[in-house]
Amino acid sequence: MTIKTIKGVCSELIAAKEFLNKGYYVAKSLDPQCPFDLIVVNKQGKTRLLDVKSVSYRKSQSYNCKPGDTINRSISKKQKSLGVEIYYVDGN
């Protein structure tokens, strides 16, 4: 496994723990091509599909961004059609 893969797995586990601590039911996707990583359901039955991302910071100047700025991610068309949300985890 690469460092990037390990960081992603750790972020998913951190996110799962956060939602479990809030009283949610949590299920993890088994398909590596799935457009979401976690399904979380609160006690009232509201379901959320989450694509978990590790917070990343820019190392150098680029376009309108300076070093240290957070790198924002966007969802795909498929994720948008399914109502997937990006959930950021800062593992630092």
PyMOL commands that set and color helices and strands:
alter all, ss='L'
color gray80, all
select helices_A, chain A and resi 3-21+77-82
alter helices_A, ss='H'
color red, helices_A
select strands_A, chain A and resi 25-28+38-41+47-54+85-89
alter strands_A, ss='S'
color yellow, strands_A
deselect
rebuild
show_as cartoon
